[in-house]
């Protein structure tokens, strides 16, 4: 599979992205040559997933710097447009800010910084996948595990490898996965369309379930662990992830099933004290009133459509990044190995 988000250096340069709206029916790449096109692609979920959004944010600044060389004020305005598209995912703004910090050194320096972020992604994901797999192995039964996951936290949510699903990939490589139960993830079906597609590509045994069946599966003893990603993690370990995660965590807590959040350090926002301070994005009503463009409710039906919910850190067995673990109410920091492209291999 191509990188989920990448840079195409031909012509004046452009961002390339796997169009996640088209899967699983069609695998296709989109070429985004302007900031307007990139902003639209982030808004309509052509590009989604916290680490992928961070990469897209950095590349968006590179686009603006090349198109408006000599006009730093214009570049900063364009960068803010990119950063503001999806407010819950902190990685997006952090990717923008990282690339923007090189603006004074010229467009080539901005692009080099954005590309460095992309090159680091797989190494970071593999490292936290190994750390998460070690922890899950320690807290779960000593046998192949039945894992439940929600939304998509695989390679499609990152530049490569993945976060929560990256940990599943690592566990599968160790022979520790019996089956993955993937929630469909209403209303846009990222679990059905994307996670199942990735599990098929990985050759991992899996089943698909409706979101409301996830807590029941936990209650019936069909799940050994819940593994998810996150879009923002507060200083106290509260984690914002796709809407529906909180219900799964409540059921898991009731039945003694560990919930592990796997996300890069760039998703941890220590400036946000708790989940109560996380801005939750609300999306368009027609995402709920229709399915694949087919109306499923009267067109004027009022809709509540939050993209995310917040799971309190107290309900989580752990939050695992490439360098730290949140467990039992506190962060433990491990000195990270140098992050290089070679480390991913």
N, C-alpha and C positions, 0 to 999 in steps of 0.2 A: 504494500500500500504506500502511496505517496505520503509525504508529510501532510498533516492536516492543514497546516498553514505554512507557506514558504514564500520566498522572494524569487521572482523571475527577472533576471537582469537584462533581458532582451529589450531593445528599443529604449524608451525612457524609463523602463522598469515598472513592475506591477507586483501586487500581492496575488498569490495563487492560493486557492482554498478548495478542499473537498466540499462539495455542496451537500450538506447534511440533510437538506430538505428532500433530496431526490432518493436517498436510500430508504429501503433496500432494493427498490425496483431498478435503480440505475446508479452506477458509480461514475461521477463526473467531476471534473475540475472546473472552477470558475477563475477567470482572470479579472482582477479588480484594479483598474488603472488610475482611479481617482479616489480622493478621500470620500466624496459623495457615495461612490459605489461601495466602498468599504463600510461606511457607516450604515448603509442600507443592508449590507450582508450580515452585519452584527445584529441589527435590529430584527431581521426576519429569520434569524437562527441558521442561516447558511453556515456561519461560524458560531460555535457555542462550546461551552466547557471552560472552566476557569483558566487553566494554563494556556489553552488555545487563544482565549481572549487576550491574555497578557501578551502573547506573541503578536497577535493582530494589532494590538495597541501600539507596540513598538514599531511595527512595520508601517502603520498608518502615519506615524511621525516621520519616518523615512520618506514615505510618499510625499508628504507635505513639504519636507525640507528640499527635496529635489525639484518639486514643481514651483516652489516659491523661494528659491535661493536668493539671498540678499534682502529678504523681507521677514525677519524673525518674528515680528508682531503677527503677521499673517499665519506663520507656521504655528505659533502658540495658540492662536484662535482655532485653527483646524485641529490641533492636538486636543484642545478642550472638548471640541465636538465629539471626537472619537471617545474620549474618556467618559463622557456623560451618557453614552447610549444606554448602558446597562448598569445601574447604580449599585446593585447588590454585589456583583463580582469585583472584589478589590484588585484582583490580578490585572484587570483591564487598565485601570488608572496607574497601577505600578509599572506596567509595561510602557505606557505613554511617558511617565515621568523618567524612567530609566533612559529611554532614547532621547528625550528632550534635554537631558542633562549634558548631552554632547553637541547641542545645537551650535554653540559658540565655536566649535572646531570644524564646522562645515558639514555639508550633506553626506559626504563619504563617511565621516566619522559617525554620524547618526545611523547610517545604514549598517556600518560595521558593528555598532552596539546592538542593534536590533537582531542582526544575524547571530551574534554571540549568544543572545538570549535563546534563540532557536536551537543552537548547537548544544546548549547546556540542558535542554529540556529532557532528553531521553536519559542522560546520566542521572539527573535528579530523580526522575520517575523510577528508574531501576533501583536506585539506592533506597528510596522510601518503600518500594515494593518488597525488597528483601527484609527491611526492618519490620514492616507490617506483618509479613509472612512469619517471621520469627516469633512475634508477639502472639499472633493468632494460634500458631502451633503450640505455644506454651499454655494458653488459656482454654483451648478446646480439646475434645476427646482425641486420643491417639489413634486416629483412623482417618480415611478419606472423608472430607467434610461436605456437608450440604450447606451451601452458602446462599443467602438471599441478597440481592442487590436491587437498587432503585435508581432510575434514570440511567444516564450513560456516563461512566467515568473511565472509559478506555482510551485507546489511542486517538479516537475521534474527538475526545474532550481535551486533548493535549496536542503537542506537536508530534509526539511519538510515544509508544508504550502504554501510557495511562497511569491513573492514580489508584482509585479503588479497584478497578478492573485490572490494573497493572499488578496489584497484590494478588488477585485471583490468578492471573497469568503465572506469577512466580510460584504460587502454591500448586498449580497444575503441573508445572515443570518438576516439582518435587514429588509428584504422585499423591498429593494431599487433597484433591478435589474429587468428590463423588458426583456432585451435580450442582449446577447453579440455577436457582429459581429467580427469574428476572421479572420484576413488576413492569407492566406495560407503560406506566408513567403518563397518565392523562394530564393535560388534554392533547399534547402533541406527540405522544407515543415514542419518546426517545428510547425507552427500554425495549419496546417491540421492534422499532425500526432500526435502531443503532446497536444496542447491547446484544440483542440476539444475533444480528449480523456479525458482530465481532466475535462472539462465542463460537459461531459456526466456522469462521475463518481460523480461529484458534484450535478447533477440534475438541472443545470442552463440552461434556454432556450438559444439557440445559433443558429447562422447561420455561414457558411463558405463563404468567398469571395476571389476572386483572388486579389493579391496585388494592381493591378492598379485600382480596383474598390473602394478601401478604400477612396481616396480623393473625388471621385464622390459621395459616400454615405454621406460624410460630407457635401458636397455642396448641396445635395438634402434634407438636414435637417433630416437625418435618425440617427444621432449620437448626443448624449448629452455630451459625454466626451470621450477622448482618454486616456487610462491607459496603461502604458508600464513599463518595467524594464529598467535596464542599465547595462553595463559592465564596464564603467569608467565614473565618473563625475568630471569635472574640478572645480577648485576653483571658477570660475565665473559662475558656473551653467550649462555650456555646457555639454551635455550628449551624450556619445557614446552608441548606441544601434543597434540592427540588421538593416542592410541595408534596406531602405524603410521607416524608422521612420521619417527622415527629410521631405520627401514628405508629409507624413500625417500631420506633424506639420505645414507645410506651408499652407496646405488646411485648417487646423483647425484655424490658425490665421486669414486667410482671411474671415472665416465664423463665427468667435466669439465662437468657441468651445474650452473649456479648455483641455490642454494636461497636464497630471500629470505623473511624473516619480516617481516610488516607488522602492527604493533600500536601502540596509543596509549601515551604516556608512563606512563599509569596502570597499565600492565601490567609495566613495568620495576620490579623490586624490588632497589634497590641495597643493601638490608640483607641480601639473600640472596647470599652470595659466589659460589656455583656451583650447578649443577643438582643436585649431590649433596645439597643442603640443602632442596630443594623437596619438600614433602609430596605424594605422589601418591595421589589418591583412588582407592579400590577400590569398585566398584559391585556391585549385587546379582547373584547367580549366575544367576538366571532370565533376565537379559538375554542370556546366552550359551546357556542350555539351551533357550530358546524363541525363535521368530521370530513376531512379531505374535500371541503367545499360543499358538502351535502348538508342542508339544514337538518338539525336534530331537535330544535326548539323554535318557538315562534320568534320571528326576527327582532321583536322589540323586547325580548325577555331581559330584565336586568341581570347582570352577571357579577360574581365575585371571582376573580381570576388571579390570585397571587402566584407568582412564579416559584416562590420559595417559602419554606417555613423554617423556624429555628428550633433545634433540638438542644435542650440544656445539657451542659457538660456533665451534670450529675447522672444523666441517663446513658452516658457513653462509657464503654470499657476503656477506650483510649482514642486519642487523636494522634496520628503518626505522620510526621514529616520526614524529610531527608536528614534532618539534623536534631529533631527534638520529639519528645513524647509528652502528651498531656494525659495524666492518669492520677486518679485519687485526688483530684482537685489542685494539682500542681504540675508545672512544666519541668521536665528534666531535659537538659540540653547536652547533646553528645557532639563533640568536636567533629564537624563533617569532613569527609575526605575531599580533596580538591575536586571541583566539578569541571570536567573537561569532556570534549567530544570523545576522546579516546576511552574515557572511563565507561562509556556506554557500550563499548564493544566487548 
